[in-house]
Amino acid sequence: GASAGGSGFDVVDAAFRNADQDQDGKLNRAEFLRFIQQGL
């Protein structure tokens, strides 16, 4: 569950790392589209 400590960014960070398949720290177009299609 979400804690009151403001650590909701952990989920976003994990999702971003999962989407960033080449691990370059940014999403290219293909990665971004796949990320959206997965519904986060």
C-alpha positions as CSV (number, residue, x, y, z in Angstrom):
1,G,0.0,0.0,0.0
2,A,0.9,3.6,-0.2
3,S,2.5,5.1,2.9
4,A,2.0,8.6,4.2
5,G,5.8,9.1,4.0
6,G,5.6,10.5,0.5
7,S,7.4,7.5,-1.0
8,G,4.9,7.1,-3.9
9,F,7.7,8.0,-6.2
10,D,9.2,4.5,-5.6
11,V,6.4,3.1,-7.8
12,V,7.0,5.7,-10.5
13,D,10.8,5.1,-10.3
14,A,10.4,1.3,-10.6
15,A,7.9,1.7,-13.5
16,F,10.4,4.0,-15.2
17,R,13.3,1.7,-14.8
18,N,11.1,-1.1,-16.1
19,A,10.2,1.0,-19.2
20,D,13.8,2.2,-19.7
21,Q,14.8,-1.0,-21.4
22,D,18.3,0.2,-22.6
23,Q,18.9,1.7,-19.1
24,D,20.1,5.0,-20.5
25,G,18.1,7.1,-18.0
26,K,15.6,8.3,-20.5
27,L,12.8,6.9,-22.6
28,N,13.0,6.8,-26.3
29,R,9.8,6.9,-28.4
30,A,9.4,3.1,-28.5
31,E,10.0,2.7,-24.8
32,F,7.5,5.5,-24.1
33,L,4.8,4.1,-26.2
34,R,5.2,0.7,-24.7
35,F,5.1,2.3,-21.2
36,I,1.8,4.0,-22.0
37,Q,0.3,0.9,-23.6
38,Q,1.0,-1.1,-20.5
39,G,-1.0,1.4,-18.5
40,L,1.8,2.1,-16.1
